Amino acid sequence: VQLQASGGGLVQAGGSLSLSCAASGSIESANDMGWYRQAPGKERELVAVITSGGSTKYADSVKGRFTISRDNTKLTVDLQMNSLKPEDTATYYCNVEGNGRGFYGVDFWGTGTLVTVSS
């Protein structure tokens, strides 16, 4: 199973970026899909998660600014980030709890995409 993330980059404070992550390989469906981030010198933290039924959960620091969505047919998860702040600077990782032939509920991680917000 591979998770390919895209959409990171450099943006000024107040700007927007959209991240996308596509799962491929032997995965057939996904339970929770989410985005995490890790800033230099800090631990990885949850940004947002969306269940297979569409329920969402956000970190307090991004509520009202970020929106997570998914496509269950394409097995993609997107993160729309608005009103970005310098403290949003981090490497963002997508995470998928996937199911396939021979496995259920296995965590898969993308390689990370860097988001840099300048002040």
N, C-alpha and C positions, 0 to 999 in steps of 0.2 A: 504494500500500500504506500502510495506517495501522496504527500500534500504539497501542492505548489502554490506559494503565496506570491502576490504581486501588488504593486500600488504604493509602496513606500517612497519616500523622497524628502526633499527639503521644502519647507513652506514657512511663510512668515506667520507670526502670531496673529490669530484671528482668522486665518485661512482654513481651508478644508482639504482633506485627502480622503480617498476611498481605497480600502484594502479589500482584496479578494483572495479566496483560497479554494482550490479545487482538489478534491480527493479522487484518486484513480488507482487502478490495480484491482486487487481481488475483493475490495470492499463493495458490498451490495446495498447497505443502508447505514444510517447513522442515528445514534441516540442524540446526546448533547453534542453541540458544535460550538466552539467558542474562540475567543481571542484572549491572549495573555500578553503581558509586556514585561520587559526587564530593562531597567535603566542601569547605567554604569554604577557599580558599587552597591546595587540594591538587589533584593530578591525578586524573582518572577512573581507577578501578581495578576489576578484575574481582572480583565477589562470588561468582558461581556460574554454571556452564554445564552444560547437559545436551544430549547428542547425540540424534539421531533414534532411536538404539537404546536410549536410556535411561542411558547412562554419564554419570556426574556428576564434576564437579571443583569444589572449593571453595577460596576463599582461606583461608590458615591461620587468619586472625583470626576466621573464622566457622564453622570446622569444629566439628561437634557441636552447634551452636546453630541453624543455618539449614538448611532443606531445600528443594531445588528440585525441581519436578515439571512435567510437561507433558501436554497432551492433543493428540495428533497429528491427531485428527479435527476438533477445534474450533480448532486452532492457537492454543492458549493456553499460557502459561508462568506458573507461580506460584512464589512464594517465601514459605515459612513461616519467620518469624523469632522465635525464642524467646530467653529470657534476654538481652534487649537491654541494651546498655551505652551510656553517653553517647557513646563513640567510634564508635558505629554511626550517629550523626547525619549525614545526608547527603541529597542528592537522588539517588534511585535511578532508573536508566534500564534499560528492557528492550531487548534486542537480539535480532534474529532474522536468521539467514542464510536468506533465502527463495528459493524457486523458483516460477516461473510461466511463462506463455506468453511466450516471448521473453527470458527471463532465468533465470539459474541462479547460486546462491551469492551473491546480492546482500545486503549488510548494510543492515538497516533499524533505525532507532532510535525509541523512544518519546520523548515530550516530557518525561518525568521526573515523579516523585512524591516529595514531601518527607517524610522520616522524621526526627522529632525525638525524642530520648530524653533525658528530664530526670533529673538525679541526685537 
